[in-house]
Amino acid sequence: MSDLPSALILAGSRQGAQDPVALAEGVAHKALVEVAGVPLLARVYAALRAAGVERIAVAADAPDVVALAQALGAELVPPESGPSGSVERGFALLGAPMLVTTADHALLQPEWVEQFVADSPTQADVTVLLARRDVVESAVPDTRRTWLRFADGQWSGCNLFLLATPAAGGAIATWREVEANRKRPWRIAARLGPRVLWDYARGKLTLGAAIARLGRRIGIDAAAVPARNGLAAVDVDKVDDLVLVRELVTRAKPMG
């Protein structure tokens, strides 16, 4: 793809519990936590704008986050109880092609957005950015991630997705299932049927093949895009992640 799409930033509230990062920082929502004096949501918004994304929506319900999104110039999407529901609402508003990322993607760089879109296969309805373990650990050895183990290595999600065509809308329910089981990849493989599960159990299933087969199973073309920079896998899920991100931002030169 060559044209940069619109984008949705997920910044909804957790159900039933306050986010530990927000609690530690004494703010109402994690999206308001500051890194180098800039709220996380504002950092992500700025990266998307610098990449040339002109239309950006934020799925948010916390009043202070809504106010910040409006001050930034973003459109608003009322969030659902889970990310997939919010994505569905955002997709109804923005249409295809639409990028999806999260407000805690603190290190997001314009170059990563541009590269992801450029590297996405032109025929794909949905693409997902993932980083291989050696790439991540080369960039930041002291991060702790959840790894998806496949025949071509161990992978970590990068909180960046592209819903490239209208057909992607039909994949959101299945994507919700994949999201729910991201720490249990054998369940994702099982969704594809016994033959694929057997390939996964024998260590014969590559990540790209798993995603492609999942796409075919639900009637779309889906693809994985390898991240060029391992820092793309770093987000702010825990207080330790925030400490790491602040250290990286403080000492790093611009990251590409």
Secondary structure as GFF3:
##gff-version 3
##sequence-region A 1 256
A	DSSP	beta_strand	6	10	.	.	.	ID=ss1
A	DSSP	alpha_helix	20	25	.	.	.	ID=ss2
A	DSSP	three_ten_helix	30	32	.	.	.	ID=ss3
A	DSSP	beta_strand	34	35	.	.	.	ID=ss4
A	DSSP	beta_strand	38	39	.	.	.	ID=ss5
A	DSSP	alpha_helix	40	50	.	.	.	ID=ss6
A	DSSP	beta_strand	56	59	.	.	.	ID=ss7
A	DSSP	alpha_helix	63	72	.	.	.	ID=ss8
A	DSSP	beta_strand	75	77	.	.	.	ID=ss9
A	DSSP	alpha_helix	83	94	.	.	.	ID=ss10
A	DSSP	beta_strand	98	102	.	.	.	ID=ss11
A	DSSP	alpha_helix	110	119	.	.	.	ID=ss12
A	DSSP	beta_strand	126	132	.	.	.	ID=ss13
A	DSSP	alpha_helix	133	139	.	.	.	ID=ss14
A	DSSP	beta_strand	148	150	.	.	.	ID=ss15
A	DSSP	beta_strand	153	163	.	.	.	ID=ss16
A	DSSP	three_ten_helix	166	171	.	.	.	ID=ss17
A	DSSP	alpha_helix	172	180	.	.	.	ID=ss18
A	DSSP	alpha_helix	185	191	.	.	.	ID=ss19
A	DSSP	alpha_helix	194	201	.	.	.	ID=ss20
A	DSSP	alpha_helix	207	217	.	.	.	ID=ss21
A	DSSP	beta_strand	222	226	.	.	.	ID=ss22
A	DSSP	three_ten_helix	230	233	.	.	.	ID=ss23
A	DSSP	alpha_helix	239	251	.	.	.	ID=ss24
###
